[in-house]
């Protein structure tokens, strides 16, 4: 008998050769019906696999990230099978699970049209109904190369050749279809239930623009039709909220042909941006930060010293000045270190918190540019904190609290991820372990649950990432805390300690918004352009009923403007209902209709963009109410 230890610590005994699916059935018939994959001694494993020795086992359903990924990766295999059946000669590249779905890249002799996607989806449903088992086949390198060479699958051959010599090679088969894959997969195609193909896009093989452009088909899959319908509704809502569409409709920003990836902010967009920056300035001043401004262009020698020249060069822009090499900054941190180093510091001064709204430029491929979400120049709300080793925990806790307070103002929930040392990194294992433990301890002190992202840290240190969740359940990585023992060493940063000797400070890099541009894009979609009153480019629209009410309307506008309320007058000779509809379309929070009764009573007829008609209110009372709403940053 073998011992199987489950996640709750309980131990069950089974005959050797018992499959994971049989164990799931023994635990619960419902679990057997819903389980998709298992983790055995730390490794995700097919449910059809049989145990031959004692093991720790954890089961995953669609409710888990592990289960969803395996579910959707299996759907990608079914799509590949359908494509090759309907379109012989289509060559397979890769087909992973992604957030909320999956894709597969094809080198096909024809272009896939929306009508063909419908045919592929119908074929997928046939394969799902057949309930074909996914079976794993182990191969030697020679067998795998021969198999895919015979089929002309040269992308698969390239993938095999890139694998280490001693690595195991496996394929997965369902019916007469077989694909190179490390797995795992769901037990059979019948588990997939509800699938939907969404769109086709171009994608370079391996993301390299020097390689051939392939056709990438995106899709999604759910274990219930109702879940799929709910997801499709969210996608439709996301299209309605698309910040690029709303940015144009609300006249906030534009992307011009003359500057792809370089956004142009219009007057109303600048109001929104300035309000966010004003809030940022106020909060940082209150929390003991000093603001600085560093140059956009700095010498090659600086970027070599910081490590960016070796570790980040492909993302940078360059220029020559007086025959010397310079780079446009992709990050603000080296400039902050030069400011710190410009004079001697005592231990009594630390921590020193330097904040900067710094414009940075990063080279992004044209294919990944996306409105304000992915651009080539953006303003990072950076800060760099220089501190004593004994101050590290308190400073990290202070940043966590700052981030939490910021996001609460906008009504965002968030989750936290801790990213550890990447393969390409500076510094010793001991320093990395010390820095990672400090971040972990701070998170646990605040009681914040977190996920560990192994190998996803910056090249100079581990980091905590804050992922916002918007009203559609989408997540956006914004805030970051990076603990850095490397840069102070590289730049020879020092402070004079209590003993009169020079010592090395520790450094934190952090952002809260992440980038002002991207945060505006997120806010636009989160609020569907109907920004809270304190952020709205136009807070009030005054609508006179006829021309004879213009005099009183101007008085209302002047009174509001005196209180720094952003107000516009619609003086056009149009019906008031038409004016209301237009103000609603512009997402203006308050519309004030003024006619004879309002002028006589010194009042305004108030209409809210979502609450509708609020009735007549004395102007002074409305102004006091509005000022309070703005001051409290109500959402």
Secondary structure, DSSP 8 states (H G I E B T S, - for coil): -EEEE-TTS-EEEE-TT-BHHHHHHHH-HHHHHH--EEEETTEEE-TT-B--S-EEEEEE-TTSHHHHHHHHHHHHHHHHHHHHHHSTT-EE----EETTEEEEEEE-SS---HHHHHHHHHHHHHHHHHT-B-EEEEE-HHHHHHHHHHTT-HHHHHHHHHS-TT--EEEEEETTEEEE------SBGGGG-EEEEEEEEEEEGGG-TTS-EEEEEEEEEESSHHHHHHHHHHHHHHHHT-HHHHHHHTT-EE--GGGTT--EE-HHHHHHHHHHHHHHHHHHHHTT-EE----SEEEHHHHHHHTHHHHSGGG-EEEEETTEEEEE-S-SHHHHHHHHHTS--BGGG-SEEEEEEEEEE----GGG-BTTTB-SEEEEEEEEEEE-GGGHHHHHHHHHHHHHHHHHHTT-EEEEEEE---SS--S-HHHHHHHHHHHHHHHHHTT--EEEETT-SBTTB-EEEEEEE-TTS-EEEEEEEEEESSHHHHTT--EE-TTSSEE--EEEEEESSS-HHHHHHHHHHHTTT---TTT-S--EEEEESSGGGHHHHHHHHHHHHHTT--EEEE-SSS-HHHHHHHHHHTT-SEEEEE-HHHHHHTEEEEEETTTEEEEEEEHHHHHHHHHHHHHTT--
